[in-house]
Amino acid sequence: LTTVQEPTSCVQGLARALQERGVKLLVIGDRKGPARFDLAGADFYPLDRQLALPYELARLLPVGHYARKNLAYLLAIAGGADRIYETDDDNQPQPWWEPRERQTAVRVAPSQQWVNVYRLFTAELIWPRGFPLDRVAEAPRFDPQNPLSQVNAPIQQGLADGAPDVDAIWRLVLEREVNFERRASVWLPPGTWCPFNSQNTWWWSDAFPLMYLPAYCTFRMTDIWRSFVAQRCLWELGFGVVFHAADVVQKRNAHDLMRDFKDEVPGYENNGAIVELLADLRLGPGAANVPDNLIRCYEALVSAGFLPQQEMRLVHMWVGHLAELRRR
């Protein structure tokens, strides 16, 4: 996780849950925030320690940006992780939270262009951050009695109760506490889109290259645009993303909602066009092509003007670091 705060109650709860399971917590700081992070089981990287890492990416990533979380991914991969869990400092595990397994039981979502996964876990009008505004009124066509299937899923997203991850428009107009129903998990087949975030998310090793967070977009879009690239690349492996019922509660940090809105405008305007662009790309099948597919996706986003040319230097640096780690 990343933070600019002393250990929050949510992070303390997370650390306890991880310690019980013998799991290390990597914490990335930034220019603003504490110089120390006194929490048992946490390995804290303030900015000066990041800049001393043997990764050129540490010196190229912008300061004061969520994309510095990329360094935690590299540290976890270098440490031999076979799966990585990422979250934020305002998400606390519920008592039933457990590490996810790659093989999981799911109901298959309807095969359509966009599926509002939140509506599969509640009857309330709510949608995930990054979901197209012109589709929020659409309820997914889904039979909750469909039999369960076993799927292999290298990216899995859990929902969050309390203050779920939604966009600023929802918060400005409909703000209230929401608790999702504990229904069966849902798998989105290839060709079906739903944004996923970086707040309660599991990744397995063949999807590690897809964890890259773009640095030259807004804080509110970096994990959303990453999710579109990751989904498109997953399809070439025959996989889709799994969404689970909530197993964390978000005790949301204070936000300036109008600032969030401004940071989300590029998504409101462009998310539909971005997925159309990605869907039309010719990518290579199989795990060996994942790094090249990632590069192709970002090249397309840069060529279309969604990201500046500077992003490509970071993408290539990221892929290079991963290749280096694989050779060790």
C-alpha positions in Angstrom: 0.0 0.0 0.0 0.9 3.7 -0.2 0.3 6.2 2.4 1.1 9.8 3.5 -0.3 9.2 7.1 0.9 7.6 10.3 -0.6 4.0 10.6 -4.4 4.4 10.4 -6.7 2.1 12.3 -7.4 0.3 9.0 -3.7 -0.3 8.4 -3.3 -1.6 12.0 -6.1 -4.0 11.4 -4.5 -5.1 8.1 -1.1 -5.6 9.8 -2.7 -7.8 12.4 -4.4 -9.9 9.8 -1.2 -10.3 7.8 0.9 -11.1 10.9 -1.4 -13.9 11.8 -0.6 -15.4 8.4 3.1 -14.6 8.3 2.8 -12.1 5.5 4.9 -9.0 5.0 3.4 -5.6 4.6 5.2 -3.2 2.2 4.4 0.5 2.7 5.4 3.2 0.2 5.6 6.8 1.4 6.0 10.0 -0.5 7.3 13.5 -0.1 4.3 14.4 2.1 3.9 12.1 5.0 5.7 10.5 7.9 9.5 9.8 8.0 8.8 6.8 10.2 6.0 4.2 10.2 6.0 2.4 13.5 3.9 -0.7 12.9 4.9 -4.3 13.6 5.2 -6.3 10.5 5.4 -3.3 8.1 8.5 -2.6 5.9 8.3 1.2 5.2 9.9 2.9 2.3 10.0 6.7 2.7 11.1 8.7 -0.3 14.8 8.7 0.5 14.8 4.9 0.8 12.9 4.6 -2.5 15.5 6.7 -4.3 18.3 4.4 -3.0 16.6 1.3 -4.6 18.4 -0.4 -7.5 15.5 0.6 -9.9 15.8 3.5 -12.2 12.0 3.7 -12.1 12.3 5.0 -8.5 14.0 8.1 -9.8 11.8 8.6 -12.9 8.4 8.2 -11.3 6.8 11.5 -10.3 6.9 12.5 -6.7 3.5 13.0 -5.1 1.8 10.5 -7.3 0.0 7.2 -6.5 2.1 5.5 -9.3 5.0 5.3 -6.8 3.2 2.1 -5.7 4.9 0.5 -8.7 8.0 0.3 -6.5 6.2 -1.9 -4.0 5.2 -4.3 -6.7 8.9 -4.6 -7.8 10.0 -5.1 -4.2 7.4 -7.9 -3.7 8.3 -9.6 -7.0 12.0 -9.3 -6.1 11.2 -10.9 -2.7 9.8 -14.0 -4.5 6.1 -13.4 -4.1 3.8 -15.8 -5.9 0.8 -13.5 -5.4 0.5 -9.9 -4.3 -2.4 -8.3 -2.4 -2.7 -4.5 -2.7 -4.9 -2.2 -0.8 -5.1 1.4 0.6 -4.7 2.8 4.0 -8.4 3.3 4.5 -9.5 -0.3 3.9 -9.8 -2.7 6.9 -10.2 -6.4 6.5 -13.5 -7.8 7.8 -13.4 -10.8 10.2 -14.0 -13.2 7.3 -11.1 -11.8 5.1 -8.8 -14.5 4.0 -6.1 -14.7 1.3 -7.6 -15.7 -2.0 -6.8 -18.8 -4.0 -6.2 -18.6 -7.8 -8.8 -21.3 -8.5 -12.1 -20.0 -7.4 -15.8 -20.8 -7.6 -17.8 -18.2 -9.5 -21.0 -17.4 -11.4 -20.3 -16.3 -15.0 -21.4 -12.7 -15.7 -23.5 -12.1 -18.8 -21.5 -11.8 -22.0 -22.0 -8.1 -22.9 -19.8 -5.1 -23.5 -20.1 -3.6 -20.0 -21.2 -5.1 -16.7 -21.8 -3.0 -13.7 -20.5 -5.6 -11.2 -21.8 -3.6 -8.2 -25.4 -4.2 -9.3 -24.7 -7.9 -9.1 -24.2 -7.5 -5.3 -26.9 -5.0 -4.5 -30.2 -3.6 -5.8 -29.0 0.0 -5.1 -28.2 2.4 -7.8 -24.4 2.4 -7.6 -21.5 2.0 -10.0 -17.7 1.6 -9.7 -15.4 4.5 -10.3 -14.6 4.5 -14.0 -17.9 3.0 -15.2 -19.3 4.9 -18.2 -21.9 7.4 -17.0 -24.2 6.7 -20.0 -24.6 3.1 -18.8 -25.1 3.4 -15.1 -28.9 3.0 -15.4 -28.5 -0.4 -17.0 -28.9 -3.4 -14.7 -26.9 -6.4 -15.8 -29.0 -9.3 -17.2 -27.9 -12.0 -14.8 -29.5 -15.0 -13.2 -28.2 -15.3 -9.6 -29.3 -19.0 -9.7 -26.8 -19.9 -12.4 -24.7 -22.8 -11.2 -21.2 -22.2 -9.9 -18.2 -22.9 -12.1 -14.5 -23.2 -11.2 -12.2 -20.7 -13.0 -8.5 -19.9 -13.0 -8.2 -16.2 -12.3 -4.9 -14.4 -12.0 -6.6 -11.0 -11.1 -9.3 -10.9 -8.5 -11.0 -7.8 -7.1 -12.9 -7.7 -3.8 -15.6 -5.1 -3.1 -15.6 -2.8 -0.1 -18.5 -2.1 2.3 -19.1 1.2 4.0 -17.7 3.7 1.5 -17.3 1.7 -1.7 -15.1 2.9 -4.5 -17.3 5.1 -6.6 -16.8 8.3 -8.6 -17.2 11.8 -7.4 -20.6 12.2 -9.1 -22.1 9.4 -7.1 -20.7 10.9 -3.9 -21.9 14.4 -4.7 -25.4 13.3 -5.5 -26.1 10.0 -3.8 -23.6 9.8 -0.9 -24.6 7.2 1.8 -23.2 4.1 3.4 -23.6 1.0 1.3 -23.1 -2.6 2.4 -23.1 -5.2 -0.4 -24.8 -8.6 -0.1 -22.5 -11.6 0.4 -23.3 -13.3 -2.9 -21.3 -15.7 -5.0 -18.2 -14.3 -6.8 -18.6 -13.3 -10.4 -16.3 -13.9 -13.4 -16.2 -11.5 -16.3 -15.5 -13.5 -19.5 -13.2 -12.1 -22.2 -14.8 -9.3 -24.1 -16.7 -8.0 -21.1 -15.5 -4.8 -19.3 -15.8 -3.5 -15.8 -13.2 -1.2 -14.2 -11.5 -2.5 -11.1 -9.4 -0.6 -8.6 -6.2 -1.0 -6.5 -7.9 -1.1 -3.1 -8.7 -4.8 -2.5 -7.0 -6.6 -5.3 -5.1 -9.9 -5.7 -2.6 -10.6 -8.5 -0.8 -13.8 -9.4 2.6 -14.1 -11.1 1.6 -14.3 -14.7 -0.3 -11.1 -14.3 2.4 -9.2 -12.5 3.5 -7.3 -15.6 0.0 -5.9 -15.8 0.2 -4.3 -12.4 2.0 -1.2 -13.9 0.2 2.0 -12.8 0.5 4.8 -15.4 2.2 8.0 -14.0 1.1 10.7 -16.4 -2.6 10.6 -15.8 -4.6 11.8 -12.8 -4.6 10.0 -9.4 -8.3 9.1 -9.9 -7.6 7.4 -13.3 -4.3 5.6 -12.8 -5.7 2.3 -11.5 -8.8 2.6 -13.7 -6.9 2.9 -16.9 -4.5 0.2 -15.7 -7.6 -2.1 -15.2 -8.6 -1.6 -18.8 -5.1 -2.5 -20.1 -4.9 -5.5 -17.7 -8.3 -6.9 -18.8 -7.5 -6.6 -22.5 -4.2 -8.4 -22.0 -5.8 -11.1 -19.8 -8.1 -12.0 -22.7 -5.1 -13.2 -24.7 -4.5 -15.7 -21.9 -8.1 -16.9 -22.0 -8.7 -15.3 -18.6 -11.1 -12.7 -17.2 -11.3 -10.8 -13.9 -13.1 -12.2 -10.8 -15.1 -9.9 -8.5 -15.8 -11.0 -4.9 -18.3 -9.9 -2.4 -17.0 -7.3 0.1 -14.4 -8.6 2.6 -13.1 -5.2 3.7 -14.7 -2.1 5.0 -13.6 1.3 3.7 -13.3 4.0 6.3 -12.7 6.7 3.7 -10.0 9.3 4.2 -11.2 12.9 3.7 -11.5 13.9 0.1 -12.2 17.2 -1.8 -15.0 15.9 -4.0 -14.8 18.7 -6.5 -11.1 18.0 -6.9 -11.9 14.3 -7.3 -14.5 15.2 -10.0 -11.9 17.3 -11.9 -9.4 14.4 -11.7 -12.1 12.0 -13.1 -13.1 14.2 -16.0 -10.6 12.5 -18.4 -12.3 9.2 -17.5 -15.9 10.5 -18.0 -14.8 11.8 -21.4 -12.6 9.0 -22.6 -13.2 5.6 -20.9 -15.5 4.4 -23.6 -13.1 5.4 -26.4 -10.1 3.8 -24.5 -11.8 0.4 -24.2 -12.8 0.6 -27.9 -9.2 1.3 -28.8 -7.9 -1.5 -26.7 -10.5 -4.0 -27.9 -9.4 -3.4 -31.5 -5.7 -4.0 -30.9 -4.0 -7.1 -32.3 -2.1 -8.7 -29.4 -0.1 -11.9 -29.2 -1.6 -15.0 -27.3 0.1 -16.7 -24.4 2.1 -15.7 -21.3 5.3 -15.0 -23.2 3.6 -12.1 -25.0 2.3 -10.4 -21.9 5.1 -7.8 -21.6 4.9 -7.0 -25.3 1.1 -6.7 -25.2 1.4 -4.3 -22.3 3.8 -2.1 -24.3 1.5 -2.3 -27.3 -1.5 -1.1 -25.2 0.3 1.8 -23.8 1.8 2.7 -27.2 -1.8 2.8 -28.5 -3.0 5.0 -25.6 -0.1 7.4 -26.2 -0.6 7.5 -30.0 -4.3 8.4 -29.4 -3.4 11.2 -27.1 -4.8 9.7 -23.9 -1.3 9.7 -22.3 1.8 11.7 -23.1 4.9 10.3 -24.8 6.8 10.4 -21.4 4.7 7.4 -20.2 6.5 5.1 -22.6 9.9 5.6 -21.0 8.4 4.4 -17.7 6.6 1.5 -19.3 9.8 0.3 -21.0 11.7 0.8 -17.7 9.1 -1.3 -15.9 9.2 -4.1 -18.4 13.0 -4.0 -18.2 13.1 -4.3 -14.5 10.8 -7.3 -14.6 12.9 -9.0 -17.2 16.0 -8.4 -14.9 14.2 -9.9 -11.9 13.2 -13.0 -14.0 16.9 -13.6 -14.9 18.0 -13.6 -11.2 
